[in-house]
Amino acid sequence: MSKMSSPYGSTVPYGEPSWYRGDHNSPYYHQTHREWRDRCRKFVESEVIPYVKDWEEAKKIPTDVYQKLYRAGLTPCVVGERGFEFVDSSVAPKPEDYDVFHELILLDELSRCGSGGVVGGLIVGYSIGLTPVMNFAHPSVRDRVVPACLRGDKFISLAITEPQTGSDVASIRATAKLSADGKHYIVNGEKKWITNGIFSDYFTTAVRTGPEGMNGISVLLIPKGPGVTVRQMDCQGVWSSGTTFVEFNDVKVPVENMLGKENEGFKVIMYNFNHERWGFVVQAVRFSRLLYEVSFKYAQKRKTFGKTLIEHPLIRWKLAEMARQIEGAHAWMESLTHQLCTMPPKQAVLMLGGPLALCKAHCTKMFEYCAREASQIFGGNAYTRSGLGEVVERLYRDVRALAIPGGSEEIMLDLAVRQANAQYKMAIAGRL
């Protein structure tokens, strides 16, 4: 069990995770995590938070920020422990006793910036687009693409969703047909709502190479080149994440760019879904905590009817409801993170899909609740894109960008119960 330490970060009660507060023990965190937290916070405070508004309004993060993220030694963590194998250890040393909690800390600290667009723009391409390349690409492709992306020299995105196909991945329509000489796939189709797509050099793309259904899907790494057209979309929120409409018109892709085996792409896609949904959980919890924190501080200063807001029982109730949900969600998130640390990957894919789906739905609902309550506490100040309520206004617009991608709340809840039902039937049959 880790020892207690000095309080860290915000002085607002419940404004930081319990292990930051100095008066709480935790079985999950140790000195290596504290040192990593310090490295992450230093980068976010100096290189991210001061520029969030500018990046969001410009709908783009400057290219050099990704290189700074790498030089700070943070980027490899986004794709897991293996990421450190592809970078210069003198620039990006792996934390001692690395585990998934290091990635949790990085994503949690980045989310303190209060922008789903900035978080998505900085790391989503790595976490969901590059991870399949690292795990399933031919070594010659992997060893060329992964280091270049982690250094911030190249960019990548995951391209699965289509105009007519979202959570129903098995119904994708984009096609990849083998050329007559057998050296290339010819890709045609459209992808929509692709995070980071507007500035991507590579697209980790789900295509149909076989019959209808999941058994006809493959995943190709498609370089940006002739036949690839991108158009940035004008969305409600997450402006700086580069949400994009992508068209493929007779794009030639080398057969070596197949990730995994032909017609077995569904396995590649499913392999990373738990990781993607876990990432949304971490963001939703910290965004909710940030909304609570700024609301608590605002309630100390704003006066109505001769009293500060914090003196009104109704406002205290709102803050208590936010804190209650956040603390419970954080504990659940840590429990699932511990399972990701200790459970074999193949077992985790099978056993944690349902719990992570439930947790994602729970946390995005909580995020929406906290955004609404913070908006109510801030009143008119939460309706403007600058000033006291800027972060509240921005995060309220970002809610749907966490609630829908990676599986909508309805899909997540249904998935969780379907998996629970399947496990129950296996248990009573004596096979579990």
Residue, then its C-alpha position, 0 to 999 in steps of 0.5 A: m500500500s502506498k504511503m500518504s503524501s503531502p496534498y497536491g494540486s487544488t485546495v478544493p475538497y474533491g477537486e482532485p482524486s483522493w490520492y492527491r489529497g495527502d490524507h488518503n492511502s491508495p493501493y494503486y499508486h506509488q512513488t513512480h506514479r507521483e513522479w509521473r504525475d509531476r511530469c505530466r502536470k508540469f507539461v500541461e500547466s506550461e504547454v497546454i492550458p495557456y493556449v486552449k482557447d486559441w487552439e479551439e478557436a483556430k480549430k487546430i493545434p500547432t504541429d510543434v506541440y506534438q513534438k514537445l509532447y514527445r520531448a517531454g517523454l509523454t507520448p509513448c504512454v498513450v499507446g501502452e508500455r510497448g510504445f516506449e520500445f519505439v522511441d529514444s529512451s534518453v528522450a522518453p524514458k519509461p517510468e519505473d514499474y510502468d502500468v496502466f495507471h501511468e496512462l490514466i494519470l497522463l490522460d487525467e492530467l491532460s483533461r485538466c485543460g478543460s477541452g475535449g477538443v484539445v485532449g482529442g487533438l493531442i492523443v486520440g490519433y495515437s491511442i486509437g489509430l496507432t495502437p492497432v498498427m503497433n499490435f498488428a502491422h507487419p514489422s517493416v510497416r510498424d517500425r517505420v510508422v510507429p516511431a514517426c508518429l510518436r515523435g510527432d513527425k507524422f499523424i494518424s487517425l482511426a477511420i471506421t465510422e461511415p455516413q450510414t454506419g456508426s456503432d454497427v461496425a459489421s455493416i461498413r460499406a467501404t471496399a478494398k479489392l485486390s488488384a490484378d497483380g495482387k500487390h495492392y488493394i484498391v479502396n473506395g468509400e467514405k468515412k465520417w466523424i474521423t478524429n484528427g483526420i484533417f491533419s493525418d498522414y495515415f488512416t487505420t481504416a476498416v474496409r470490406t474485403g469479403p462477404e457481408g457481416m463481421n467476417g468480411i471486414s479487414v483493416l488497412l493502413i492507408p497513407k494519405g496520397p492520390g485518391v484520398t480527400v479530407r474535409q474538416m467538419d463543423c461540429q458542436g464541440v471538440w473543435s481542435s480535434g480535427t473531426t473530418f469527412v474522408e473520401f477514398n477514390d480508387v486509392k492504391v494501398p500496398v498489401e503489406n499494409m494489412l493489419g492482421k489477416e484479411n477478413e479478420g479485421f473485426k478482431v483488430i477493431m474489437y481488440n482496442f475498443n476497451h482501451e478506447r472506451w476506458g479513455f472516454v471514462v478517464q476524460a469524463v471523470r476529470f471533466s466532471r471534476l473540473l466542472y465541480e471545482v470551478s463551480f465550487k470556487y465560483a460559489q465562494k465569490r458570486k453573491t445573490f440576495g445578499k449571500t454567496l452562492i455557497e450559503h444557499p442550501l440549493i447550491r450546496w446540494k448541487l455541489a454535493e450531488m456532483a461530488r457524490q457522483i464523481e467520487g463513485a465514478h473515480a473509484w469504479m474507474e480505478s477498479l477497472t484500471h487495476q483489472l487492465c493492469t493484472m488481467p491477460p489482454k485476451q481475457a480482458v477483451l472478453m471479461l471487461g467489455g461489459p463493465l467498461a461499457l457500463c462505466k462509459a455510459h455512467c460516466t458520460k451521463m455524469f459528465e452531462y449532469c455536471a455540465r448542466e449543474a455547473s451551467q446553472i450555478f454560473g448562470g449567464n456567465a456559462y453562456t459566453r465563450s470567454g470570461l468566468g464561465e468559459v470552461v463550462e460553456r466549452l465542456y457543455r458543448d463537448v459532452r456529446a463528443l464523449a457520449i456518442p463515439g466509441g459506442s453511444e450510451e444506449i449501445m453501451l448499456d445494451l452491450a453490457v446486459r447482452q454480455a452479462n446474459a451470455q456469461y450467466k448462461m455459460a455459468i449455469a451451464g457450468r462452462l464459466 
